[in-house]
Amino acid sequence: SISLSNALEMAREFADQGHYAEAEALYRHGLRSLPTAAHGGVDERVTDMACDATNNLAMAMLEGGDLGGALPLLRRTLEVSRGSLGDRHPSTLTSVN
């Protein structure tokens, strides 16, 4: 089994190389591996990681041509980041960008 940090790092490498389907699969694996608290915004560190991973997943989907799949993820990332981390947190600013 791939660790969370390894999955996210490998996903970034695949995305950087233009292998978006592989990156997407690894980002999804990483997101499934996050503690449940990430989805409720309880732990800032985990929420930050979830927002970053979801944003990166959405960007890989965009680069791979899946605009329809990416937009809801980008909107959700922004919503969670604003609600849990605030408007000035780096993850929120990344989501807005």
C-alpha positions as CSV (number, residue, x, y, z in Angstrom):
1,S,0.0,0.0,0.0
2,I,1.2,3.5,-0.9
3,S,1.5,6.0,2.0
4,L,-0.4,9.3,1.8
5,S,2.7,11.4,1.3
6,N,4.1,9.0,-1.4
7,A,0.8,9.0,-3.3
8,L,0.6,12.8,-3.3
9,E,4.3,13.2,-4.3
10,M,4.0,10.6,-7.1
11,A,0.8,12.3,-8.3
12,R,2.6,15.6,-8.6
13,E,5.4,13.9,-10.5
14,F,2.9,12.3,-12.9
15,A,1.1,15.7,-13.4
16,D,4.4,17.5,-14.1
17,Q,5.2,14.9,-16.8
18,G,1.8,15.3,-18.4
19,H,0.4,11.9,-17.2
20,Y,-2.8,13.3,-15.9
21,A,-4.9,10.1,-15.7
22,E,-2.2,8.5,-13.5
23,A,-1.9,11.7,-11.4
24,E,-5.7,11.8,-11.0
25,A,-5.8,8.2,-9.7
26,L,-3.0,8.9,-7.2
27,Y,-4.6,12.1,-5.9
28,R,-7.9,10.3,-5.4
29,H,-6.1,7.5,-3.6
30,G,-4.4,10.1,-1.4
31,L,-7.7,11.9,-0.6
32,R,-9.3,8.6,0.4
33,S,-6.4,8.0,2.8
34,L,-6.9,11.3,4.7
35,P,-8.6,11.1,8.0
36,T,-12.3,11.8,8.1
37,A,-11.7,15.1,9.9
38,A,-10.4,16.5,6.6
39,H,-13.9,16.5,5.2
40,G,-15.4,18.3,8.1
41,G,-12.7,20.9,8.6
42,V,-11.9,19.9,12.2
43,D,-8.1,19.7,12.0
44,E,-6.5,22.6,10.2
45,R,-3.4,20.7,9.1
46,V,-5.4,17.9,7.6
47,T,-7.9,20.3,6.0
48,D,-5.0,22.2,4.5
49,M,-3.7,19.0,3.0
50,A,-7.1,17.9,1.7
51,C,-7.6,21.3,0.1
52,D,-4.2,21.2,-1.5
53,A,-4.7,17.6,-2.8
54,T,-8.2,18.4,-4.1
55,N,-7.0,21.5,-5.8
56,N,-4.1,19.6,-7.4
57,L,-6.5,16.8,-8.5
58,A,-8.7,19.4,-10.1
59,M,-5.8,21.0,-11.9
60,A,-4.7,17.6,-13.2
61,M,-8.2,17.0,-14.4
62,L,-8.2,20.4,-16.1
63,E,-4.9,19.7,-17.8
64,G,-6.3,16.3,-18.9
65,G,-9.3,18.0,-20.5
66,D,-12.0,17.3,-17.9
67,L,-13.3,20.8,-17.2
68,G,-16.7,19.5,-16.1
69,G,-15.1,17.2,-13.5
70,A,-12.6,19.8,-12.3
71,L,-14.9,22.8,-11.7
72,P,-17.0,21.3,-8.9
73,L,-13.8,20.2,-7.2
74,L,-12.4,23.7,-7.4
75,R,-15.6,25.2,-6.1
76,R,-15.7,22.7,-3.2
77,T,-12.0,23.4,-2.4
78,L,-12.6,27.1,-2.2
79,E,-15.7,26.6,-0.1
80,V,-14.0,24.3,2.4
81,S,-10.9,26.4,2.5
82,R,-12.8,29.6,3.2
83,G,-15.0,28.0,5.8
84,S,-12.3,26.1,7.7
85,L,-9.1,28.1,7.1
86,G,-10.3,31.6,6.4
87,D,-9.9,34.0,3.4
88,R,-6.3,34.8,4.0
89,H,-4.9,31.3,4.5
90,P,-2.4,30.2,1.8
91,S,-4.6,27.2,0.7
92,T,-7.6,29.5,0.3
93,L,-5.6,31.9,-1.8
94,T,-4.3,29.0,-3.9
95,S,-7.9,28.0,-4.5
96,V,-9.0,31.5,-5.5
97,N,-6.1,31.7,-7.9
